[in-house]
Amino acid sequence: MIHYRFVFPRFHAGRAIDFIVRAQNSGAGWRSPANRSDGGTFVTGLCAMTLIRVEGILEVPSAALDGARDWLDHVADADGRAGYEKPGSDPVNRPGRNERFASHDTMTAIAMTCRMFMDRTRKDPRIVKGAGLLTDDLPAWDEPRIDFS
């Protein structure tokens, strides 16, 4: 007897992973909309972390994660800082929505997280340097939200 509650979620999850893999851009990263010629660290981070999470449960092509590593290498500078589209680039600024975060190393945090989970190490010099950048710019707790001062 087939237990459909196990088969169907796995089938749909597999289709979602297939879509993510097919949507990877020629530049090795991901960006919205899918299959553009460039990439972005934010969307690449989301896609890479999704693939990392299902690795070992579903089939994830190693080339997809290798491409994510290539993208993170492409946007990293010597100080451990990651840009959005290239080293030193800021994320897209949406007036009224995210400008208070523009001067913070959000893309660096995304790149560090991906590297730690993909490579299972914290000893990569880009992670160590990036951690220094992030600890120099900690958020402050102001009720009822967490924000940067």
Salt bridges, closest charged atoms under 4 A:
ASP38 OD2 - ARG31 NH1 2.82
ASP38 OD1 - ARG36 NE 3.16
ASP66 OD1 - ARG69 NH1 2.99
ASP73 OD1 - ARG115 NH1 3.12
ASP73 OD1 - ARG126 NH1 2.58
GLU85 OE2 - ARG31 NH1 2.47
ASP105 OD1 - ARG81 NE 2.72
ASP119 OD1 - ARG69 NE 2.71
ASP124 OD2 - ARG126 NH2 2.68
ASP137 OD2 - HIS104 ND1 2.41
ASP147 OD1 - ARG100 NE 3.35
ASP147 OD2 - ARG145 NH2 2.92
